[in-house]
Amino acid sequence: MTSVLQLVIDAPRRRNALSRPVLAALLTSLTQVGEDTTGVVLSGRGVVFSAGADFAELTGTAEDARYDHDVAAVGEAIRSLRVPVIAAIEGPCLGAAADLALQCDVRVAAEGSYLQVPAVRLGLLYNPATVERLARAYPRDTVRRLLLLGERFTSDEALAAGLVSHLAPRGGAVQAATGLLADITTDELAALAATKELLNHLDTRDLSDADSAAHWSERRRALLDSPTRKAAVDRARRTHADNES
């Protein structure tokens, strides 16, 4: 069975700006995802993914660093979720919203969309923890274009630069993202969770130490011996035999 959760940034009058209440609602939704959910699609209401931070809440002082913690909490929830999270981007995806989209496992960008992080134009050194993560995850030149130049990446440019994974027609990002998750079933959830956790682990470290290697070897062995995998292999064997007959 497939059960994809649609999670919508819903503040169209503010161009879906990520106010603290919006971030809190996203965090609550991400931490209450049901055990039978097979994937999450994150999108914005209407023709804008999100304008980023809600400037009505910012002071222009060091006090604004607290906002980083709210964004980081949502990003951590996205990364910690046991299933794939896909950002379905329509229209502008700016600043903190681009930060969140880039923490999703996959990004689908519709025609006419773009990503931009204009922090330096606002006199800001972006959250150092975020800069470190971006520098580890994306090509060097891409990160410098994004952060130093504040460059606007159209959907085609973002694909070429490695910032998005798939393109979609205008208005079709959610449909395309949902389609990418359509074949995932609840039988795959344990393997999905282990694989995503390992990929997140490898974002910041490797398997060179003995304890880490042993841990992942044991996780793999447990899945190899699981009834779910046995049933999947039996189904695949029968399908293969049918195709040969």
C-alpha atoms as one frame of an Amber mdcrd trajectory, in Angstrom:
protein
   0.000   0.000   0.000   1.188   3.513  -0.856   0.349   6.539   1.323   1.943
   9.841   0.283   1.517  12.828   2.600   0.987  16.216   0.944   2.493  18.936
   3.150   1.665  22.476   2.030   3.223  25.814   3.061  -0.057  27.700   3.331
   0.294  31.477   3.663  -0.543  32.773   0.166  -1.190  36.365   1.274   2.433
  36.502   2.453   3.744  34.608  -0.607   3.999  31.562   1.671   6.625  33.288
   3.810   8.111  31.106   6.528   6.870  32.916   9.605   7.474  31.306  12.970
   3.862  29.990  13.114   4.274  28.478   9.630   7.570  26.860  10.651   5.961
  25.550  13.841   3.098  24.032  11.839   5.558  22.377   9.440   7.562  20.985
  12.353   4.439  19.559  13.983   3.314  17.926  10.753   6.744  16.412  10.096
   7.023  14.980  13.602   3.529  13.436  13.429   3.878  11.587  10.121   1.997
   8.304  10.317   3.814   4.978  10.444   2.189   3.879   7.165   3.285   7.001
   5.245   5.516   6.039   2.311   6.656   9.522   1.283   6.117  13.251   1.763
   5.662  15.986  -0.838   6.421  19.519   0.387   4.917  22.330  -1.687   3.628
  25.881  -1.441   0.042  27.030  -1.842  -0.596  28.478  -5.288   2.115  29.703
  -7.652   4.854  30.406  -5.069   6.809  27.795  -3.170   7.897  30.333  -0.545
   9.365  33.814  -0.315  11.557  32.659   2.571  11.735  34.430   5.911   8.819
  36.647   6.903  10.497  40.042   7.218   7.652  41.311   9.381   9.139  39.149
  12.151  12.786  40.129  11.699  14.489  42.978  13.531  17.679  43.455  11.549
  19.710  42.725  14.693  21.560  39.746  16.207  18.250  38.751  17.755  17.304
  37.342  14.344  19.722  34.446  14.929  16.896  32.798  16.857  15.080  32.406
  13.546  17.896  30.123  12.394  17.000  27.664  15.145  13.384  27.449  13.931
  14.469  26.804  10.346  17.100  24.295  11.493  14.501  22.365  13.506  12.315
  21.922  10.418  15.333  20.923   8.341  16.351  18.344  10.928  12.820  16.924
  10.908  12.962  16.600   7.113  16.295  14.782   7.242  15.248  12.576  10.174
  12.019  11.407   8.575  12.191   7.707   7.754  10.773   8.137   4.235  11.735
  10.241   1.186  10.735  13.909   1.256  10.364  15.636  -2.120  10.151  19.405
  -2.531   7.717  20.308  -5.335   8.814  23.800  -6.357   6.550  26.198  -8.235
   7.595  29.825  -8.645  10.057  31.512  -6.288  11.902  29.480  -3.664  13.934
  31.994  -1.675  16.279  32.129   1.299  15.146  29.905   4.153  12.720  28.121
   1.818  15.587  27.213  -0.509  17.454  25.989   2.582  14.558  23.642   3.436
  14.086  22.497  -0.154  17.780  21.640  -0.388  17.443  19.475   2.722  14.742
  17.380   1.080  15.839  14.113  -0.479  14.717  15.122  -3.982  13.555  18.369
  -5.614  11.148  18.723  -8.539  11.248  22.197 -10.121   8.440  23.351 -12.398
   8.978  25.562 -15.419   9.096  29.185 -14.273  10.406  28.328 -10.795  13.728
  29.450  -9.351  15.938  29.104  -6.285  17.848  31.986  -4.737  19.574  32.736
  -1.422  20.208  36.520  -1.377  21.654  36.579   2.153  24.774  38.648   1.390
  22.624  41.311  -0.254  20.901  41.670   3.095  24.234  42.025   4.913  23.980
  38.522   6.320  26.403  35.659   6.801  24.026  32.744   6.417  23.789  30.223
   9.250  27.291  28.615   9.336  25.855  25.145  10.002  23.762  25.474   6.851
  26.728  26.726   4.828  28.751  23.713   5.986  25.978  21.322   4.988  25.547
  22.942   1.566  29.305  22.884   0.970  29.376  19.142   1.715  26.304  18.287
  -0.343  26.571  20.363  -3.526  29.265  21.274  -6.079  31.752  23.934  -4.948
  31.015  26.415  -7.727  27.271  25.970  -7.317  27.418  26.817  -3.611  29.537
  29.908  -4.291  27.158  31.091  -6.991  24.245  30.528  -4.653  25.731  32.184
  -1.547  28.413  34.653  -2.717  26.654  35.972  -5.813  23.110  35.428  -4.627
  22.518  34.074  -8.107  18.998  33.193  -9.210  18.859  29.624 -10.550  15.997
  28.982 -12.948  14.618  25.466 -13.071  16.876  24.511 -16.010  19.923  26.153
 -14.426  19.195  24.511 -11.079  19.052  21.099 -12.749  22.364  21.692 -14.530
  23.960  22.934 -11.280  22.800  19.903  -9.296  20.361  21.808  -7.079  17.224
  20.065  -8.333  16.630  16.493  -9.381  13.738  16.626 -11.871  11.875  19.163
 -14.017   8.127  19.430 -14.492   5.726  21.546 -16.563   4.430  24.725 -14.958
   1.797  23.730 -12.407   2.906  20.097 -12.487   5.512  19.880  -9.725   3.263
  18.242  -7.117   1.936  15.709  -9.595   5.461  14.846 -10.742   6.726  14.562
  -7.148   3.807  12.348  -6.151   4.475  10.155  -9.180   8.064   9.604  -8.065
   6.755   8.173  -4.787   3.886   6.189  -6.293   5.639   2.810  -6.418   6.888
   2.828  -2.823   4.905   0.485  -0.574   4.740  -0.023   3.170   6.695  -3.265
   2.728   9.749  -1.153   1.872   9.644   1.134   4.915  12.291  -0.631   7.000
  14.756  -0.699   4.110  13.928   2.907   3.234  14.541   4.056   6.789  17.889
   2.269   7.036  19.041   3.524   3.640  18.084   7.144   4.359  19.773   7.016
   7.754  22.959   5.660   6.170  22.943   8.327   3.462  22.503  11.025   6.115
  25.388   9.487   8.073  27.610   9.624   4.990  26.811  13.312   4.477  29.095
  14.131   7.397  31.317  11.103   8.038  32.375   7.755   6.607  32.428   4.108
   7.668  36.155   3.970   8.405  35.852   3.343  12.145  35.120  -0.219  13.259
  32.087   0.610  15.404  30.351   2.431  12.556  31.086  -0.301  10.031  29.874
  -2.970  12.464  26.659  -1.061  13.169  25.713  -0.796   9.503  26.743  -4.365
   8.801  24.388  -5.506  11.547  21.563  -3.292  10.246  22.031  -4.834   6.799
  22.126  -8.373   8.163  18.868  -7.794  10.068  17.172  -6.691   6.853  18.654
  -9.608   4.917  17.031 -11.998   7.406  13.703 -10.157   7.659  10.409 -11.852
   6.648   9.607  -8.836   4.473  12.747  -9.330   2.395  12.143 -13.083   2.155
   8.658 -12.428   0.769  10.012  -9.833  -1.689  12.696 -12.204  -2.973  10.118
 -14.985  -3.359   7.884 -12.657  -5.403  10.808 -11.580  -7.570  11.811 -15.206
  -8.124   8.296 -16.121  -9.249   8.146 -13.099 -11.576  11.503 -13.991 -13.084
  10.390 -17.587 -13.614   7.135 -16.450 -15.255   9.042 -14.140 -17.627  11.325
 -17.009 -18.683   8.473 -19.421 -19.358
